[in-house]
């Protein structure tokens, strides 16, 4: 995205101009590189995942929503994106969260026409300091200027009819425990989960109570990353070490897959089966003891 062509927001124009003048590294717009996935038209569907995404089961039903077969079953309507909502901290209200597109597992229909529309929309759409993107807005939250904030706006206000929202308890479950009272900023406005409206909304579901066997995709951004080891081997053996029971189960699944690699890959040295020693992760090694991961 050429930020010099931004016309819809004086706030973004000034922000990027000041950033360029300071010569800081890591330009905020660099995150938008993921939008190039929409150009991969040689594929029927493209899946964007984060490094801390854990796939636990088949997601064929999601891919079918994107492919022509899936669209035919849904009355021929074009479905261009499938995702779940993620709840991130609001930076304007410490007791609230913003409901945004979860980029840990985003399935899209590649289209260069969509890509061009995304770029045009980014450069021409309003962005306000107090509201964020578009007319609905969620206020400021971590990632509100990045592709997460922009795609949340895009599939809320620009291409609302071309998306399917999956149940976040089964696709993108973070294992996070929820407070009794929670305020959410959603595409429908402010939602009090303790109210009658919140009780009837799946946005307010406490997904920490979901069964592991029902979860297809886990988002480990909330749980401690398994490879960080927590500095204490007991982290993975004590039932009380982590506040979320699902986090412990996600860790167990991740480590199980890691150990399975040693069993099935002929070039990987088989270890002792202990992956955290003195709080340090033990990487996979080939016969020459060269680190792979």
N, C-alpha and C positions, 0 to 999 in steps of 0.2 A: 504494500500500500504506500503510495506516494503521499506522505503527510503534508507536503507543500500544496497539495490540491484540495485540502479540506476546506469546505465552504459552509457546511451546516452548523459549525460550532466555533464561535470566537474563543470559547474556553479551551478547546483542544488546540486551536491555532496558536494561542499564546503559550499553552503548556509545552507543545512540541518545539516551538520556536526558542523558548528559554532553555529547553533541554539541549537543543542543538548548539546554542551559543555557549553553554557551559562545557561542551565537549565531553560529556559523561559517556562512559561505555555502557553497553547493554540497553539500547534504545527501547522504550516501552512498546513500540509498534512491532518489534522483532517477533513477539509472540504470535502475530498474525500470520506467520509463515504456514501455520497449520491449515489455513484456508486454501492453500494450493492443493489439498487433497481433493477438492471439488473438481479439479481439472483432470483427474485420472479416469477419463471416460472409457478406457479400454476394459474397465471392471464394472460389473453390474452393481456392486456395492463396495463401499470402503468403510473400514472400522478404525476409528481413532481411539487409542488407549493411552493411558499414562503409565509411567514406569511402576507405579504402585497399584496397578489394576490386577486383580486375581480372578481369573475365569474358572469357575467351579463346575459349570455344566454347559450343555449345548444351548446355543442361542439361535438355533435355526428359525424359530418362530419370528425372531426379530428380523433376520435377513430376508425372510419371505415377505415381510411387509414392504421391503424396498424393491425387490425384484418384480418383474412384470407379472409373474404368477400371483404374487401376493396382492398386487394392485388390482388384478382381475377379480380376485376373491372379495375385494373391498369396493366393488362397484365401479372399478376402472379409475378411481380417483388417484392422482399422483401423490405418492408419499415420498418425500425427499429427505426426511430426517427422523430418526427414532432415538429417543434418549429418555433419561429419568431426571427428576429434579434433585438438586443437592442443596442442603441448607448450610449457608456459610454465615459467619458473624457479620452483623450489621455494624458499620463504623459510625453510625449516627445514633444508635440506640443499643447500649451494652446488653440490654435484656431481650433483644430481638435478633432474628436471623433473616437473611434474604434467601428466597427460593430461586435458584439459578440453574442453568443447564449444567448437568454433570458431564464433564469432559473425560471422565475416566472410562466411559464407554459410549461413544457417539457413533451411530451408524448413519451413513449418508448415501444418497444417490449421486454419483459424480455427474457433473454437468458444467461445461465451460460457460454456458449461459447463466447458470446460477452463480458461478464464480464472479463473472462480470457484474452481476447484480449486487453481490455482496460488497465488492469494491466500491461501486457507485453509491451504495447505501451508506457505507462507512464514511465516505467523503462528503455526503450531502445531508446526513441526518443530524438532528439537534442533539446536543449533549450539554447538560447544565450541571454546574457545580453541586447544587443541592439535590438534584433528582437523578442524574445519570442520563442514560440513553432514552430517547423517545419521549412519548407523552405520559406513559404509565410510570416508569422509573421505579427504582427500588432504593434510591439514595446510594451512598458510597458503601462498598464492601470490597474485600480483597479480590482483585481481579476485575474491577468494574470497568477499567479502561482497556483491558486485554480482550482476547477473543472470547473468553467466557462471558464477560459483560455484554459484548457486542452481539454474540449469537443468542443470548437470552433475549435481548431486545428484538433481534431479527425474527426469531420464531414466535415472539409475542405479538408484534405489531406489523411486520412486513409480510411474513409467509406463515401466518398462523394456521391456515388450513392445510398446509403440506407436511405437518408433523404428527407424530404419534408419541404420546407420553406413556412410558412404561412405569409399572409400579416400582417405586424406588426401594421398597423392601426386598425386592427380588433381583433388580438390576441396579447395581451401584450402591448396595447396602454398605454403610460405613461402620456399622456396629456401635454407633454412638448412642449413649443413654440419654433420654430426653427428660427435661424437667416437667413437673406437673403442669406448670403454666408456661406457655410459649407464645410469643408474638412473631408472626411471619409476614414479611413483605413479599407478596406473590403477584402473579399476572392478573389476579382479580382484586388487587389492593391489599390492605392490611387485614390480616386474619388472626383472630385470637383463638388459639387451639383449645382453650378451656371453655369456649362458648358453644352453643348448640350448632352454629355453622361450622366451627372447627371440628366438632365431634363427627360430623357427616362428611368431612373432607379427608381424602387419603393423604393430603399434604401433612396432616397432623399425626399420622400413624407413628407409633413408637416402634421403629423397625428393629430395635435391639431384641425384640421378642420373636423375631422370625426364626423358623427352623432352618438349620444349616442346609438340609437336603432340599429346601425349597428355593435356595439362593443360587442364581446363575452367575452373577458377577458381583464381586466384592470390591469396594473402594477402600484401600488401606491408608488413605490420607489422614484419617482420624486415629486409627490404631498406630501404635508404635511400629515402625518398619521392622519386619522380622530380622533383616540383616544388620540392624543396629544393635541387636542382642541385649539392649537395655542395661548393659554393664553388670548384669547379674544373671547367672545361669538359672537361678530359681524362678526367674520371670516366666519360664515356659513350663514349670512344673507345679507352681503354687496356684490353686484355684482362686486365691484372693489377691494375687499380684496385680492383675489388671481389673479395672472397674467394670469392663464390659466382657461378658461371657463370650459373645461372638468374636471379639478380638482374639481371645485365646484360641478359639476354634479356627479362625482364619490363619493364625500363625502356624497351627499344627498342620493345616492343609498345605501351606506354602513350604514348610520344611519337609513335609512328606514328598512333595514334588521335587524338591531339590535333591533329596537322598535317592529318589528313583532315577534321577539322571546318572548317578554313579553306577547303578545296576544295569542300565540299558545301553549306556554309551561306552563302546570298547576302548576309547582313547582317554577316558577320564579315570584317574587314579581313585580306587575305592578307599574311602577313609574309615574312620572309627565309628561313624554314625553320630558323633557329637559335633554340632555345627557352631556352637558358641563356647569358646574357651576363655575364661577370665574376661568375659564381656566383649570378646572380639570374634567377629565372624570368620569362619574358616572357608576360604574360597575353594572353588573347584580347581583341581590340578591335573595336568596331563602328565604323561610318563616322565617328561623332562622337567617337571615341577614348575611349569610356566603357568602363571595365573590366568584363568579364563574369565572369571567373574569376580 
